[in-house]
Structures are given as structure tokens and as C-alpha cells.
Amino acid sequence: MDNRVFNVNGKGLEMLARVMALAFDQNGTAGAVAYRIDPKFGIIWEWSVSNGSQLVPAELTAAEAASITIRWLSSPDAWKIELSDWDEDEDHDGSNEKGWRVFVGDWGHVGDSRYVLCAVTPAYLWMGK
């Protein structure tokens, strides 16, 4: 589906696995066969290999990809991703907590990746008073 819309934020492995399952199902493919780490978009899971992506040893389900993703999100390198807009650690009249955002861009692309199941970026979750 070329016109899919997907943008969910949250925290924790259980929620991430459920959200990624929806994203994988929305694409209509069995699983991830490749990934890439992009400095603007985070970890991008792909259903086919594209220029610059890395093959995974075996096709991954959404739950398996989520498990890898949550470990990546806990690394210092993940938080070096360029955050913008609603993902940033903004100063407001509440508090912020580290989480993630799962999304797909226009036409099912993310940056120059064309075969995208979903991308996951670190994100700050804003908590009001």
C-alpha cells in the first residue's frame, strides 16, 4: 500500500512489538530481511534489500525485530540520532521520558529507503502536569 499512514510513539518492548506487528502487517509482507541505521530516521526495517541496507541472517518477524530494536534504543548510539519536532527533549510545563516512535514516510518510504516496513527513532515522550 503506497499511501499508508503510520506514526505511533510509546515505550517498552511489549508495546513496541505490538506496534511493529501492525506496521509489518500494514505492508502485507512476512518479515524484515534488511535494515539500516540512518542518522536522521533511526533504525529502518526493510522487506527487501536496498542500496545501503544490511541483510539480516534470516527473515525476522516483527517481534524479533522489536527485540533487536529495543536493545539498540538502549545504546548511546541510538540517542545520537538527529531528533526533531515532537521527538525532541523540549522544555515545557511537564516532564519528558525516553521512549520511541515507529513511523513510515510518504509513499511507504523513509529517507532514501524504498522498501520500508517501518522506521524506529528514539523519542522523548512529553508528560503534562
DSSP file (Angstrom, degrees, kcal/mol; ACC not computed):
  #  RESIDUE AA STRUCTURE BP1 BP2  ACC     N-H-->O    O-->H-N    N-H-->O    O-->H-N    TCO  KAPPA ALPHA  PHI   PSI    X-CA   Y-CA   Z-CA
    1    1 A M    >         0   0    0      0, 0.0     3,-0.6     0, 0.0    27,-0.0   0.000 360.0 360.0 360.0 121.3    0.0    0.0    0.0
    2    2 A D  T 3   +     0   0    0      1,-0.2   105,-0.4   106,-0.0   107,-0.2   0.752 360.0  51.1 -81.2 -25.5    1.6    3.2   -1.1
    3    3 A N  T 3  S+     0   0    0    104,-0.2    -1,-0.2   103,-0.1   103,-0.1   0.071  75.4 144.2-104.3  26.7   -0.5    5.7    0.8
    4    4 A R    <   -     0   0    0     -3,-0.6     2,-0.5   101,-0.1   104,-0.4  -0.324  36.3-151.7 -67.5 148.9   -0.2    4.2    4.3
    5    5 A V        +     0   0    0    102,-0.1     2,-0.3   101,-0.1   100,-0.1  -0.986  24.2 160.7-121.1 126.4   -0.1    6.5    7.3
    6    6 A F  E     +A  104   0A   0     98,-0.6    98,-1.8    -2,-0.5     2,-0.2  -0.938   8.1 143.5-152.7 124.5    1.7    5.3   10.4
    7    7 A N  E     +A  103   0A   0     -2,-0.3     2,-0.4    96,-0.2    96,-0.2  -0.675  15.9 157.6-164.4 102.0    3.1    7.3   13.3
    8    8 A V  E     -A  102   0A   0     94,-2.7    94,-3.2    -2,-0.2     2,-0.3  -0.989  17.3-165.1-132.9 135.6    3.0    5.9   16.9
    9    9 A N  E     +A  101   0A   0     -2,-0.4     2,-0.3    92,-0.3    92,-0.2  -0.876  28.5 117.8-117.3 158.5    5.1    6.7   19.9
   10   10 A G  E     -A  100   0A   0     90,-2.0    90,-2.4    -2,-0.3     2,-0.3  -0.954  45.9 -99.9 177.9-162.5    5.4    4.8   23.2
   11   11 A K        +     0   0    0     -2,-0.3     4,-0.4    88,-0.2    88,-0.1  -0.988  62.0  38.9-147.9 155.3    7.8    3.0   25.5
   12   12 A G  S  > S-     0   0    0     -2,-0.3     4,-1.8     3,-0.1     5,-0.1   0.165  76.7 -90.4  89.1 156.4    8.8   -0.5   26.4
   13   13 A L  H  > S+     0   0    0      2,-0.2     4,-2.9     1,-0.2     5,-0.2   0.900 117.9  55.4 -69.5 -43.8    9.3   -3.8   24.4
   14   14 A E  H  > S+     0   0    0      1,-0.2     4,-1.8     2,-0.2    -1,-0.2   0.934 113.1  40.9 -59.5 -47.6    5.8   -5.2   24.7
   15   15 A M  H  > S+     0   0    0     -4,-0.4     4,-2.6     1,-0.2    -1,-0.2   0.905 114.0  54.0 -66.7 -40.7    4.2   -2.1   23.2
   16   16 A L  H  X S+     0   0    0     -4,-1.8     4,-2.9     1,-0.2     5,-0.2   0.915 107.4  50.7 -59.9 -43.8    7.0   -1.8   20.6
   17   17 A A  H  X S+     0   0    0     -4,-2.9     4,-1.9     1,-0.2    -1,-0.2   0.902 111.8  47.3 -62.6 -41.2    6.4   -5.4   19.4
   18   18 A R  H  X S+     0   0    0     -4,-1.8     4,-1.7    -5,-0.2    -2,-0.2   0.912 114.0  47.0 -66.6 -41.7    2.7   -4.8   19.0
   19   19 A V  H  X S+     0   0    0     -4,-2.6     4,-2.1     1,-0.2    -2,-0.2   0.920 112.5  48.9 -66.7 -43.5    3.2   -1.5   17.1
   20   20 A M  H  X S+     0   0    0     -4,-2.9     4,-2.9     1,-0.2    -1,-0.2   0.854 106.7  57.1 -66.0 -33.3    5.8   -3.0   14.8
   21   21 A A  H  X S+     0   0    0     -4,-1.9     4,-2.7    -5,-0.2    -1,-0.2   0.914 107.7  48.3 -62.0 -41.8    3.5   -6.0   14.2
   22   22 A L  H  X S+     0   0    0     -4,-1.7     4,-2.3     2,-0.2    -2,-0.2   0.919 112.4  48.4 -62.2 -43.4    0.8   -3.5   12.9
   23   23 A A  H  X S+     0   0    0     -4,-2.1     4,-1.1     2,-0.2    -2,-0.2   0.920 113.2  46.7 -64.4 -43.8    3.4   -1.8   10.8
   24   24 A F  H >X>S+     0   0    0     -4,-2.9     5,-1.0     1,-0.2     4,-0.9   0.926 113.8  48.7 -63.9 -44.0    4.6   -5.1    9.3
   25   25 A D  H ><5S+     0   0    0     -4,-2.7     3,-0.6     1,-0.2    -2,-0.2   0.865 104.6  59.5 -63.0 -36.8    1.0   -6.2    8.7
   26   26 A Q  H 3<5S+     0   0    0     -4,-2.3    -1,-0.2     1,-0.3    -2,-0.2   0.818 104.3  50.7 -63.5 -29.8    0.1   -3.0    7.0
   27   27 A N  H <<5S-     0   0    0     -4,-1.1    -1,-0.3    -3,-0.5    -2,-0.2   0.723 105.4-132.9 -80.0 -21.6    2.8   -3.6    4.4
   28   28 A G  T <<5 +     0   0    0     -4,-0.9     2,-0.3    -3,-0.6    -3,-0.2   0.703  62.6 120.2  79.7  20.0    1.5   -7.1    3.7
   29   29 A T      < -     0   0    0     -5,-1.0    -1,-0.3     1,-0.1    -2,-0.1  -0.780  68.1-120.9-116.1 163.1    4.9   -8.9    3.9
   30   30 A A  S    S-     0   0    0     -2,-0.3     2,-0.3     1,-0.2    32,-0.2   0.881  73.1 -44.8 -71.5 -40.5    6.1  -11.7    6.1
   31   31 A G        -     0   0    0     30,-0.1     2,-0.4    16,-0.1    30,-0.2  -0.977  65.7 -59.3-174.6-177.1    9.1  -10.0    7.8
   32   32 A A  E     +B   60   0A   0     28,-2.5    28,-2.8    -2,-0.3    15,-0.2  -0.700  32.4 171.0 -89.2 132.6   12.2   -8.0    7.7
   33   33 A V  E     +     0   0A   0     13,-2.2    23,-2.1    -2,-0.4     2,-0.3   0.482  69.0  19.7-113.5  -9.8   15.1   -9.1    5.5
   34   34 A A  E     -BC  55  46A   0     12,-1.5    12,-2.8    21,-0.3     2,-0.3  -0.973  58.7-172.5-153.5 164.0   17.3   -6.0    5.8
   35   35 A Y  E     -BC  54  45A   0     19,-2.0    19,-3.5    -2,-0.3     2,-0.3  -0.958   3.3-165.4-150.6 166.9   17.9   -2.9    8.0
   36   36 A R  E     - C   0  44A   0      8,-1.5     8,-3.1    -2,-0.3     2,-0.6  -0.976  19.9-131.8-150.7 154.5   19.9    0.3    8.0
   37   37 A I  E     - C   0  43A   0     -2,-0.3     6,-0.2     6,-0.2    -2,-0.0  -0.957  26.3-169.9-107.8 122.0   20.7    2.9   10.7
   38   38 A D  E  >  - C   0  42A   0      4,-3.2     4,-2.3    -2,-0.6    -2,-0.0  -0.934  25.2-136.3-115.1 134.1   20.1    6.4    9.4
   39   39 A P  T  4 S+     0   0    0      0, 0.0    43,-3.2     0, 0.0    -1,-0.1   0.681 105.7  35.1 -65.4 -16.6   21.3    9.5   11.3
   40   40 A K  T  4 S+     0   0    0     41,-0.2    44,-0.1     2,-0.1    71,-0.1   0.720 128.3  31.0-102.5 -27.8   18.0   11.3   10.8
   41   41 A F  T  4 S-     0   0    0      1,-0.3     2,-0.2    69,-0.1    79,-0.1   0.466  91.9-137.8-117.1  -3.9   15.5    8.4   10.9
   42   42 A G  E  <  -C   38   0A   0     -4,-2.3    -4,-3.2    77,-0.1     2,-0.5  -0.569  64.3  -4.1  84.9-145.8   16.9    5.8   13.3
   43   43 A I  E     -CD  37 120A   0     77,-2.2    77,-2.7    -6,-0.2     2,-0.5  -0.760  66.9-160.2 -90.4 128.7   16.7    2.1   12.5
   44   44 A I  E     -CD  36 119A   0     -8,-3.1    -8,-1.5    -2,-0.5     2,-0.4  -0.942   2.8-154.2-113.9 121.3   14.8    1.3    9.3
   45   45 A W  E     -CD  35 118A   0     73,-3.0    72,-3.2    -2,-0.5    73,-1.3  -0.821  16.5-164.7 -96.4 132.2   13.5   -2.2    8.8
   46   46 A E  E     -CD  34 116A   0    -12,-2.8   -13,-2.2    -2,-0.4   -12,-1.5  -0.876  28.6-150.0-123.0 148.8   13.0   -3.2    5.2
   47   47 A W  S    S+     0   0    0     68,-2.5     2,-0.3    -2,-0.3    69,-0.1   0.521  91.6  26.2 -90.7  -8.0   11.1   -6.0    3.4
   48   48 A S  S    S-     0   0    0     67,-0.7     2,-0.2   -14,-0.1    67,-0.2  -0.980  94.8 -94.8-148.1 155.1   13.7   -6.1    0.5
   49   49 A V        -     0   0    0     -2,-0.3     2,-0.3    -3,-0.1   -15,-0.0  -0.517  44.6-178.6 -73.2 134.0   17.4   -5.1    0.3
   50   50 A S    >   -     0   0    0     -2,-0.2     3,-2.3   -15,-0.1     2,-0.2  -0.791  43.5 -64.2-124.6 172.5   18.0   -1.6   -0.9
   51   51 A N  T 3  S+     0   0    0     -2,-0.3     3,-0.1     1,-0.3    61,-0.0  -0.380 123.8  11.3 -59.3 119.1   21.2    0.4   -1.6
   52   52 A G  T 3  S+     0   0    0      1,-0.3    -1,-0.3    -2,-0.2     2,-0.2   0.313  98.2 121.5  96.2  -8.2   23.0    0.8    1.7
   53   53 A S    <   -     0   0    0     -3,-2.3     2,-0.4   -17,-0.1    -1,-0.3  -0.513  57.0-128.6 -88.3 160.4   20.9   -1.7    3.8
   54   54 A Q  E     -B   35   0A   0    -19,-3.5   -19,-2.0    -2,-0.2     2,-0.1  -0.896  19.1-123.2-108.6 132.7   22.4   -4.7    5.6
   55   55 A L  E     -B   34   0A   0     -2,-0.4   -21,-0.3   -21,-0.2   -22,-0.1  -0.450  20.4-135.2 -67.5 143.9   20.9   -8.2    5.2
   56   56 A V  E     -     0   0A   0    -23,-2.1     3,-0.1    -2,-0.1    -1,-0.0  -0.718  24.4-114.1 -92.3 155.6   19.8   -9.9    8.4
   57   57 A P  E    S+     0   0A   0      0, 0.0     2,-0.3     0, 0.0    -1,-0.1   0.818  96.7   4.3 -62.4 -30.8   20.9  -13.6    8.7
   58   58 A A  E    S-     0   0A   0    -26,-0.1   -26,-0.1    -3,-0.0     0, 0.0  -0.984  97.7 -80.2-149.8 151.7   17.3  -14.8    8.5
   59   59 A E  E     -     0   0A   0     -2,-0.3     2,-0.4    -3,-0.1   -26,-0.2  -0.276  50.9-142.1 -55.4 134.0   14.0  -13.1    7.9
   60   60 A L  E     -B   32   0A   0    -28,-2.8   -28,-2.5   -26,-0.1     2,-0.1  -0.814   0.2-135.9-105.3 139.1   12.8  -11.5   11.1
   61   61 A T     >  -     0   0    0     -2,-0.4     4,-2.5   -30,-0.2     5,-0.2  -0.332  37.0-100.9 -74.9 170.3    9.2  -11.3   12.5
   62   62 A A  H  > S+     0   0    0    -32,-0.2     4,-2.5     1,-0.2     5,-0.2   0.904 124.6  52.0 -60.3 -41.5    8.0   -8.0   13.9
   63   63 A A  H  > S+     0   0    0      2,-0.2     4,-1.9     1,-0.2    -1,-0.2   0.901 110.6  47.3 -63.7 -41.0    8.6   -9.4   17.5
   64   64 A E  H  > S+     0   0    0      2,-0.2     4,-1.7     1,-0.2    -2,-0.2   0.913 113.5  47.5 -66.8 -42.4   12.2  -10.4   16.6
   65   65 A A  H  X S+     0   0    0     -4,-2.5     4,-2.6     1,-0.2    -2,-0.2   0.869 109.9  54.1 -65.4 -36.2   12.9   -7.0   15.0
   66   66 A A  H  X S+     0   0    0     -4,-2.5     4,-2.8    -5,-0.2     5,-0.2   0.895 105.2  53.5 -64.5 -40.0   11.4   -5.3   18.1
   67   67 A S  H  X S+     0   0    0     -4,-1.9     4,-1.3     2,-0.2    -1,-0.2   0.911 112.5  43.5 -61.9 -42.9   13.7   -7.2   20.4
   68   68 A I  H  X S+     0   0    0     -4,-1.7     4,-2.2     2,-0.2    -2,-0.2   0.912 113.6  52.7 -65.7 -43.2   16.7   -6.0   18.4
   69   69 A T  H  X S+     0   0    0     -4,-2.6     4,-2.8     1,-0.2    -2,-0.2   0.899 105.9  51.7 -62.6 -43.1   15.3   -2.5   18.2
   70   70 A I  H  X S+     0   0    0     -4,-2.8     4,-1.0     1,-0.2    -1,-0.2   0.861 110.3  49.9 -65.6 -33.8   14.7   -2.1   21.9
   71   71 A R  H  < S+     0   0    0     -4,-1.3     3,-0.4    -5,-0.2    -1,-0.2   0.908 111.6  48.5 -68.2 -40.3   18.3   -3.2   22.6
   72   72 A W  H >< S+     0   0    0     -4,-2.2     3,-1.9     1,-0.2     6,-0.5   0.911 106.9  56.6 -63.1 -42.0   19.5   -0.7   20.0
   73   73 A L  H 3< S+     0   0    0     -4,-2.8    -1,-0.2     1,-0.3    -2,-0.2   0.766 102.3  56.2 -62.1 -25.0   17.4    2.0   21.7
   74   74 A S  T 3< S+     0   0    0     -4,-1.0    -1,-0.3    -3,-0.4    -2,-0.2   0.463  91.5  94.5 -86.1  -0.1   19.1    1.4   25.0
   75   75 A S  S X> S-     0   0    0     -3,-1.9     4,-0.9    -4,-0.2     3,-0.5  -0.599  82.8-124.0 -89.3 152.7   22.5    2.1   23.4
   76   76 A P  T 34 S+     0   0    0      0, 0.0     3,-0.4     0, 0.0     4,-0.2   0.838 109.2  63.4 -61.2 -32.1   24.2    5.5   23.5
   77   77 A D  T >4 S+     0   0    0      1,-0.2     3,-1.5     2,-0.2     4,-0.3   0.856  94.8  59.4 -62.7 -35.0   24.4    5.5   19.7
   78   78 A A  G X4 S+     0   0    0     -3,-0.5     3,-1.5    -6,-0.5    -1,-0.2   0.889 101.1  54.3 -61.1 -38.3   20.7    5.4   19.3
   79   79 A W  G 3< S+     0   0    0     -4,-0.9    -1,-0.3    -3,-0.4    -2,-0.2   0.394  93.5  71.4 -82.3   5.7   20.4    8.7   21.2
   80   80 A K  G <  S+     0   0    0     -3,-1.5    -1,-0.3    -4,-0.2    -2,-0.2   0.480  72.3 115.9 -90.8  -6.0   22.8   10.4   18.7
   81   81 A I  S <  S-     0   0    0     -3,-1.5     2,-0.8    -4,-0.3   -41,-0.2  -0.363  83.5-102.1 -60.9 141.5   20.1   10.2   16.1
   82   82 A E        -     0   0    0    -43,-3.2     2,-0.3   -40,-0.0    -1,-0.1  -0.564  43.4-160.2 -71.5 105.3   19.1   13.7   15.0
   83   83 A L        +     0   0    0     -2,-0.8     2,-0.3    -4,-0.1    40,-0.1  -0.642  15.0 172.4 -89.2 145.7   15.7   14.3   16.7
   84   84 A S    >   -     0   0    0     -2,-0.3     3,-2.1   -44,-0.1     4,-0.1  -0.959  42.7  -7.7-146.4 164.3   13.3   16.9   15.5
   85   85 A D  G >  S+     0   0    0     -2,-0.3     3,-1.3     1,-0.3    -2,-0.0  -0.223 128.7   3.8  54.2-124.4    9.8   18.3   16.1
   86   86 A W  G 3  S+     0   0    0      1,-0.3    -1,-0.3     3,-0.1    40,-0.2   0.551 127.0  63.8 -73.3  -8.9    7.8   16.1   18.5
   87   87 A D  G <  S+     0   0    0     -3,-2.1    37,-1.8    36,-0.1    -1,-0.3   0.617  82.1 103.6 -88.9 -13.2   10.7   13.8   19.3
   88   88 A E  S <  S-     0   0    0     -3,-1.3     2,-1.7    35,-0.2    -4,-0.1  -0.189  84.1-108.1 -74.1 161.3   12.9   16.4   20.9
   89   89 A D        -     0   0    0     -6,-0.1    -1,-0.1     7,-0.1     2,-0.1  -0.616  53.8-173.2 -84.5  76.2   13.6   16.9   24.6
   90   90 A E        -     0   0    0     -2,-1.7     2,-0.6    -4,-0.1    -4,-0.0  -0.387  27.1-121.4 -79.9 150.3   11.5   20.1   24.8
   91   91 A D        +     0   0    0     -2,-0.1     2,-0.3     2,-0.1     4,-0.1  -0.815  54.4 137.5 -87.6 121.0   11.3   22.4   27.8
   92   92 A H        -     0   0    0     -2,-0.6     2,-0.4     2,-0.3     4,-0.1  -0.864  68.5 -77.7-152.0-176.6    7.6   22.7   28.8
   93   93 A D  S    S+     0   0    0     -2,-0.3     2,-0.2     2,-0.1    36,-0.1  -0.026 110.7  42.4 -86.3  35.1    5.4   22.7   31.9
   94   94 A G  S    S-     0   0    0     -2,-0.4     2,-0.3    34,-0.1    -2,-0.3  -0.512  91.6 -85.5-143.3-145.9    5.7   18.9   32.4
   95   95 A S  E     - E   0 127A   0     32,-2.3    32,-3.7    -2,-0.2     2,-0.4  -0.893  26.4-133.1-134.5 166.1    8.4   16.3   32.2
   96   96 A N  E     - E   0 126A   0     -2,-0.3     2,-0.4    30,-0.2    30,-0.2  -0.926  14.3-168.9-123.3 146.3    9.9   14.2   29.5
   97   97 A E  E     - E   0 125A   0     28,-2.0    28,-3.8    -2,-0.4     2,-0.2  -0.985  30.8-105.8-133.2 143.6   10.7   10.5   29.4
   98   98 A K  E     + E   0 124A   0     -2,-0.4    26,-0.2    26,-0.2     2,-0.2  -0.483  58.6 131.0 -70.8 135.8   12.7    8.5   26.9
   99   99 A G  E     - E   0 123A   0     24,-3.0    24,-1.5    -2,-0.2     2,-0.3  -0.586  44.8 -99.7-151.8-144.7   10.7    6.3   24.5
  100  100 A W  E     -AE  10 122A   0    -90,-2.4   -90,-2.0    22,-0.3     2,-0.4  -0.949  10.8-141.4-149.6 165.7   10.5    5.6   20.8
  101  101 A R  E     -AE   9 121A   0     20,-2.3    20,-2.4    -2,-0.3     2,-0.5  -0.995  10.1-159.7-134.3 130.6    8.5    6.5   17.7
  102  102 A V  E     +AE   8 120A   0    -94,-3.2   -94,-2.7    -2,-0.4     2,-0.3  -0.929  30.4 150.4-108.1 131.0    7.6    4.0   14.9
  103  103 A F  E     -AE   7 119A   0     16,-2.3    16,-2.5    -2,-0.5     2,-0.3  -0.961  38.1-145.2-154.5 167.8    6.7    5.5   11.6
  104  104 A V  E     -A    6   0A   0    -98,-1.8   -98,-0.6    -2,-0.3     6,-0.2  -0.988  25.8-137.3-135.6 140.6    6.6    5.3    7.8
  105  105 A G    >   -     0   0    0      4,-1.2     3,-1.7    -2,-0.3     4,-0.1  -0.150  46.7 -48.6 -87.6-174.2    7.1    8.2    5.5
  106  106 A D  G >  S+     0   0    0      1,-0.3     3,-2.1     2,-0.2    -1,-0.2  -0.232 126.5   9.9 -55.8 142.7    5.2    9.3    2.3
  107  107 A W  G 3  S-     0   0    0   -105,-0.4    -1,-0.3     1,-0.3  -104,-0.2   0.660 130.3 -69.6  59.9  19.6    4.7    6.5   -0.3
  108  108 A G  G <  S+     0   0    0     -3,-1.7     8,-0.8  -104,-0.4    -1,-0.3   0.663 106.6 124.4  74.6  15.2    5.9    4.0    2.3
  109  109 A H    <   -     0   0    0     -3,-2.1    -4,-1.2  -107,-0.2     2,-0.4  -0.669  47.5-159.7-103.5 160.2    9.5    5.4    2.1
  110  110 A V  B >   -F  113   0B   0      3,-1.9     3,-2.4    -2,-0.2     2,-0.2  -0.929  68.0 -46.6-137.4 115.1   11.8    6.7    4.8
  111  111 A G  T 3  S-     0   0    0     -2,-0.4    -2,-0.0     1,-0.3   -73,-0.0  -0.438 124.0 -23.5  59.0-128.8   14.5    9.0    3.5
  112  112 A D  T 3  S+     0   0    0     -2,-0.2     2,-0.5    -3,-0.1    -1,-0.3   0.299 112.2 110.6 -96.9  10.4   16.1    7.2    0.6
  113  113 A S  B <   +F  110   0B   0     -3,-2.4    -3,-1.9     1,-0.1     3,-0.2  -0.751  40.6 177.8 -84.3 127.1   14.9    3.7    1.7
  114  114 A R        +     0   0    0     -2,-0.5     2,-0.2    -5,-0.2    -1,-0.1   0.623  69.0  58.1-105.7 -18.2   12.1    2.5   -0.6
  115  115 A Y  S    S+     0   0    0    -67,-0.2   -68,-2.5    -5,-0.1   -67,-0.7  -0.356  76.7 161.9-111.6  51.4   11.3   -1.0    0.8
  116  116 A V  E     +D   46   0A   0     -8,-0.8   -70,-0.3   -70,-0.2     3,-0.1  -0.562  32.6 175.9 -88.5 129.6   10.3    0.1    4.3
  117  117 A L  E    S-     0   0A   0    -72,-3.2     2,-0.3     1,-0.4   -71,-0.2   0.843  76.9 -46.1 -83.6 -48.7    8.3   -1.9    6.8
  118  118 A C  E     -D   45   0A   0    -73,-1.3   -73,-3.0    -8,-0.0    -1,-0.4  -0.951  47.9-129.9-172.3 163.4    8.8    0.8    9.4
  119  119 A A  E     -DE  44 103A   0    -16,-2.5   -16,-2.3    -2,-0.3     2,-0.4  -0.924  16.3-156.5-119.3 150.4   11.4    3.1   11.0
  120  120 A V  E     +DE  43 102A   0    -77,-2.7   -77,-2.2    -2,-0.3   -18,-0.2  -0.992  13.4 177.5-130.5 125.6   12.0    3.5   14.7
  121  121 A T  E     - E   0 101A   0    -20,-2.4   -20,-2.3    -2,-0.4   -79,-0.1  -0.919  36.8-102.6-121.3 149.9   13.6    6.5   16.2
  122  122 A P  E     - E   0 100A   0      0, 0.0     2,-0.3     0, 0.0   -22,-0.3  -0.388  47.6-178.2 -60.6 151.6   14.3    7.4   19.8
  123  123 A A  E     - E   0  99A   0    -24,-1.5   -24,-3.0  -113,-0.1     2,-0.5  -0.992  29.4-123.7-152.5 147.6   11.8   10.0   21.0
  124  124 A Y  E     - E   0  98A   0    -37,-1.8     2,-0.6    -2,-0.3   -26,-0.2  -0.828  25.3-142.2 -90.8 130.5   11.1   11.9   24.2
  125  125 A L  E     - E   0  97A   0    -28,-3.8   -28,-2.0    -2,-0.5     2,-0.5  -0.831  15.8-138.2 -93.0 125.0    7.6   11.3   25.5
  126  126 A W  E     - E   0  96A   0     -2,-0.6     2,-0.5   -30,-0.2   -30,-0.2  -0.729  15.5-163.4 -90.6 125.9    6.1   14.5   26.9
  127  127 A M  E     - E   0  95A   0    -32,-3.7   -32,-2.3    -2,-0.5    -2,-0.0  -0.935   9.9-145.2-110.2 125.9    4.2   14.2   30.1
  128  128 A G              0   0    0     -2,-0.5   -34,-0.1   -34,-0.2   -33,-0.1  -0.134 360.0 360.0 -77.9-179.6    1.9   17.1   31.2
  129  129 A K              0   0    0    -36,-0.1    -1,-0.1   -35,-0.1   -35,-0.1   0.499 360.0 360.0 -63.8 360.0    1.2   18.3   34.7
